C-alpha cells in the first residue's frame, strides 16, 4: 500500500509538472508570436512606417456628425466676385481632400485634485433567554463569571478611510503637417497627420487627427491645436530606450492577472 501511494503521489506530481510545462510552453509560444518581429530586428534600426492612404487603414471610419441644412450659393453673371469666397484671389488654404494643412500643437495642461473620505459605523445587540423548555441550563450553560442576562450578544463595528491626490502637469509644443482626408457636408475638414523621426535606434512618433473649421485656418495655412474638434494627439516613441523604460511582458501579464 505504501508503494502504491508513493506511485500515485509521483504520478500526481508528474501531472502537475507536465501541466506547468504546457502552460510555460503556451506562454512562450504566445510571446514568440508577439515578439517575433522584434527579435528579427535585433541589431537593426527600427523601421519607419510606410506612407499609406489613411482611408485604406483597417480601423478607418468616416466621421459622421450632425449636419445643418445645406445652403446653396447664388451666382451672378458677369461678376468677378464669387459667393462664398474669402478673398479676391485664389485661396491657398486647405479646402479639399488631399490638401496639406500645418497644425501648431501647443498643449499646457495642469490638474490638481485632492479628495478625502472618512466613514465610521458601530452597532450592538444583546438578547437573553430566560426559559427554553428547561434547556437554558444545559444548552445555554454559562460560566460562573458570566451574567445570566446576557445569553446572546451581537456587536459590530466598521470604519473606512480613504484619501486620494492627483497632481499632473503636461506641456507639449510642436508643429505637424496633416492631410485633409474628408470634407463634411457643412464644409468642415477632417484631418489626419503622422510624423516619424528616427535618431540612432529610437523613433519618435507624433500623430494628430480631428475636425477643423475652414474659418479657423489662418492665411498662412496653419491652425492651432486648440481649435481642432474631436482632437486625437499622440506623442511617443519606440526603440531601444523605450524598451528599457517599459516592464517586461511577463511582469505586465502578472500585473494584469494577480488580483492583489
C-alpha positions as CSV (number, residue, x, y, z in Angstrom):
1,X,0.0,0.0,0.0
2,X,2.9,2.4,0.8
3,X,4.4,1.8,-2.6
4,X,1.1,2.3,-4.4
5,X,0.5,5.6,-2.5
6,X,4.1,6.7,-3.5
7,X,3.4,5.8,-7.1
8,X,0.1,7.8,-7.0
9,X,1.9,10.8,-5.4
10,X,4.6,10.6,-8.1
11,X,2.0,10.4,-10.9
12,X,0.2,13.4,-9.5
13,X,3.4,15.4,-9.2
14,X,4.4,14.5,-12.8
15,X,0.9,15.6,-14.0
16,X,1.3,18.9,-12.2
17,X,4.8,19.3,-13.7
18,X,3.5,18.5,-17.2
19,X,0.7,21.0,-16.8
20,X,3.1,23.7,-15.7
21,X,5.3,22.8,-18.6
22,X,2.4,23.1,-21.0
23,X,1.5,26.5,-19.5
24,X,5.0,27.8,-19.9
25,X,5.3,26.5,-23.5
26,X,1.9,28.1,-24.4
27,X,3.0,31.4,-22.8
28,X,6.4,31.3,-24.7
29,X,4.6,30.5,-27.9
30,X,2.2,33.5,-27.5
31,X,5.1,35.7,-26.6
32,X,7.1,34.4,-29.6
33,X,4.3,35.3,-31.9
34,X,4.0,38.8,-30.4
35,X,7.7,39.4,-30.3
36,X,8.8,37.5,-33.4
37,X,9.2,40.7,-35.4
38,X,11.1,42.4,-32.6
39,X,13.5,39.6,-32.4
40,X,14.1,39.8,-36.1
41,X,15.1,43.5,-35.7
42,X,17.9,42.8,-33.1
43,X,20.9,44.9,-34.1
44,X,19.0,46.9,-36.7
45,X,17.4,50.3,-36.6
46,X,13.6,50.5,-36.0
47,X,11.8,50.5,-39.4
48,X,9.8,53.5,-40.4
49,X,6.1,53.1,-41.3
50,X,5.2,53.2,-45.0
51,X,3.3,56.2,-46.3
52,X,-0.3,55.0,-46.8
53,X,-3.7,56.4,-47.5
54,X,-5.5,56.9,-44.2
55,X,-8.8,55.9,-45.8
56,X,-7.4,52.4,-46.6
57,X,-6.4,51.7,-43.0
58,X,-8.2,48.7,-41.3
59,X,-9.6,50.8,-38.5
60,X,-10.5,53.9,-40.5
61,X,-14.2,55.0,-40.3
62,X,-15.6,58.1,-41.9
63,X,-16.7,60.8,-39.4
64,X,-20.4,61.3,-39.1
65,X,-21.6,64.4,-37.3
66,X,-24.9,66.3,-37.2
67,X,-25.1,68.5,-40.3
68,X,-27.2,71.7,-40.8
69,X,-29.4,72.3,-43.7
70,X,-27.2,72.9,-46.8
71,X,-27.2,76.5,-48.2
72,X,-26.8,76.8,-51.9
73,X,-24.7,79.7,-53.2
74,X,-26.2,82.0,-55.8
75,X,-24.1,83.1,-58.8
76,X,-24.3,86.3,-60.7
77,X,-23.3,86.5,-64.4
78,X,-20.5,89.0,-65.4
79,X,-19.3,89.2,-61.8
80,X,-15.7,88.9,-60.7
81,X,-16.8,88.0,-57.1
82,X,-17.9,84.5,-56.3
83,X,-20.3,83.9,-53.5
84,X,-18.7,82.2,-50.5
85,X,-15.2,83.3,-51.4
86,X,-12.9,84.5,-48.6
87,X,-10.6,86.5,-50.8
88,X,-10.5,88.1,-54.3
89,X,-7.6,85.9,-55.4
90,X,-7.3,82.2,-55.2
91,X,-7.3,80.9,-51.6
92,X,-4.2,78.9,-50.8
93,X,-5.7,77.4,-47.6
94,X,-6.6,73.7,-47.4
95,X,-10.1,73.1,-48.5
96,X,-10.2,69.8,-50.5
97,X,-9.4,66.2,-49.8
98,X,-5.6,65.7,-50.2
99,X,-4.7,69.3,-49.3
100,X,-2.0,69.8,-46.6
101,X,-2.6,71.8,-43.5
102,X,0.0,72.8,-40.9
103,X,-1.0,72.2,-37.2
104,X,0.6,74.1,-34.4
105,X,0.4,71.8,-31.4
106,X,0.6,73.7,-28.1
107,X,-0.7,72.0,-25.0
108,X,-0.1,73.3,-21.5
109,X,-2.4,71.5,-19.0
110,X,-2.3,71.2,-15.3
111,X,-4.7,69.4,-13.0
112,X,-4.6,69.2,-9.2
113,X,-7.2,67.2,-7.2
114,X,-7.3,66.3,-3.5
115,X,-10.1,64.1,-2.1
116,X,-10.6,62.7,1.4
117,X,-13.3,60.4,2.6
118,X,-14.0,59.1,6.2
119,X,-16.8,56.8,7.4
120,X,-17.5,55.0,10.7
121,X,-20.3,52.9,12.0
122,X,-20.9,50.9,15.2
123,X,-23.7,48.6,16.3
124,X,-24.5,46.4,19.3
125,X,-27.3,43.9,20.1
126,X,-28.0,42.0,23.3
127,X,-30.6,39.2,23.8
128,X,-31.3,36.9,26.7
129,X,-33.1,33.6,27.1
130,X,-34.9,33.3,30.4
131,X,-36.5,29.9,29.8
132,X,-36.5,27.5,26.9
133,X,-38.2,24.2,27.9
134,X,-35.6,23.7,30.6
135,X,-32.7,23.7,28.1
136,X,-31.4,27.0,29.1
137,X,-29.4,25.3,31.9
138,X,-27.8,22.7,29.5
139,X,-27.5,24.2,26.0
140,X,-27.0,27.7,27.2
141,X,-24.9,26.8,30.2
142,X,-22.9,29.8,31.4
143,X,-19.7,30.0,33.3
144,X,-19.7,31.4,36.8
145,X,-18.3,34.7,35.8
146,X,-20.8,35.4,33.0
147,X,-24.0,37.2,33.7
148,X,-27.2,35.2,33.1
149,X,-28.9,38.1,31.5
150,X,-26.5,38.1,28.5
151,X,-27.4,34.9,26.8
152,X,-26.8,36.1,23.3
153,X,-24.8,39.2,22.3
154,X,-24.1,40.6,18.9
155,X,-21.9,43.5,18.1
156,X,-20.3,45.1,15.1
157,X,-18.0,48.0,14.3
158,X,-16.7,49.3,10.9
159,X,-14.5,52.1,9.8
160,X,-13.5,53.3,6.4
161,X,-11.0,56.0,5.5
162,X,-9.8,57.0,2.0
163,X,-7.6,59.7,0.6
164,X,-6.5,60.5,-2.9
165,X,-4.4,63.2,-4.5
166,X,-3.7,63.9,-8.2
167,X,-1.1,66.5,-9.4
168,X,-0.4,66.5,-13.2
169,X,1.3,68.9,-15.5
170,X,1.7,68.4,-19.2
171,X,3.4,70.6,-21.8
172,X,3.8,69.9,-25.5
173,X,4.8,72.3,-28.2
174,X,5.5,71.2,-31.8
175,X,4.4,71.6,-35.4
176,X,3.0,68.9,-37.7
177,X,1.7,68.8,-41.3
178,X,-1.7,67.0,-41.7
179,X,-3.6,65.9,-44.7
180,X,-7.3,66.5,-45.4
181,X,-9.0,63.1,-45.5
182,X,-12.6,64.1,-45.7
183,X,-14.8,67.1,-46.3
184,X,-18.0,67.1,-44.3
185,X,-21.3,68.4,-45.9
186,X,-21.1,71.6,-43.8
187,X,-17.6,72.3,-45.1
188,X,-15.6,71.2,-42.0
189,X,-12.4,69.3,-42.8
190,X,-11.4,66.0,-41.3
191,X,-7.6,66.0,-41.0
192,X,-5.0,63.3,-40.1
193,X,-1.3,63.6,-39.8
194,X,1.6,61.4,-38.8
195,X,5.3,62.2,-38.3
196,X,8.2,59.9,-37.6
197,X,11.7,60.9,-36.8
198,X,14.5,58.3,-36.3
199,X,17.6,59.2,-34.3
200,X,20.0,56.3,-33.9
201,X,17.9,53.4,-32.6
202,X,14.9,55.4,-31.4
203,X,11.9,56.5,-33.4
204,X,9.8,59.5,-32.2
205,X,6.2,59.4,-33.4
206,X,3.6,62.2,-33.5
207,X,0.0,61.6,-34.6
208,X,-2.8,64.1,-34.8
209,X,-6.4,63.8,-36.1
210,X,-9.6,65.8,-35.7
211,X,-12.1,68.2,-37.4
212,X,-11.2,71.7,-38.4
213,X,-13.4,74.6,-39.4
214,X,-12.2,76.5,-42.6
215,X,-12.7,79.8,-40.7
216,X,-10.1,78.7,-38.1
217,X,-7.4,78.2,-40.7
218,X,-5.1,81.2,-41.0
219,X,-4.0,82.9,-44.1
220,X,-0.6,81.1,-43.9
221,X,-2.5,77.7,-43.9
222,X,-1.9,77.0,-40.2
223,X,-4.4,76.1,-37.5
224,X,-4.0,75.9,-33.7
225,X,-4.5,72.5,-32.0
226,X,-6.9,74.2,-29.5
227,X,-9.3,74.8,-32.4
228,X,-9.4,71.2,-33.6
229,X,-12.7,69.4,-32.6
230,X,-12.5,65.8,-31.6
231,X,-8.7,66.1,-31.4
232,X,-6.6,63.0,-31.0
233,X,-3.0,63.8,-30.3
234,X,-0.4,61.1,-29.6
235,X,3.3,61.7,-28.9
236,X,5.6,58.8,-28.1
237,X,8.3,56.6,-29.5
238,X,9.6,53.1,-30.0
239,X,13.1,51.7,-29.9
240,X,15.8,50.6,-27.5
241,X,15.3,53.4,-25.0
242,X,11.5,52.8,-24.9
243,X,12.1,49.1,-24.4
244,X,14.2,49.7,-21.3
245,X,11.6,52.1,-19.8
246,X,8.8,49.5,-20.2
247,X,8.4,46.5,-17.9
248,X,8.9,43.0,-19.4
249,X,5.9,41.3,-20.9
250,X,6.0,38.7,-18.1
251,X,5.7,41.3,-15.4
252,X,2.8,43.0,-17.3
253,X,0.9,39.7,-17.5
254,X,1.4,39.1,-13.8
255,X,0.2,42.7,-13.0
256,X,-3.0,42.0,-15.0
257,X,-3.7,38.5,-13.7
258,X,-2.9,38.9,-10.0
259,X,-5.9,40.1,-8.0
260,X,-3.8,41.7,-5.3
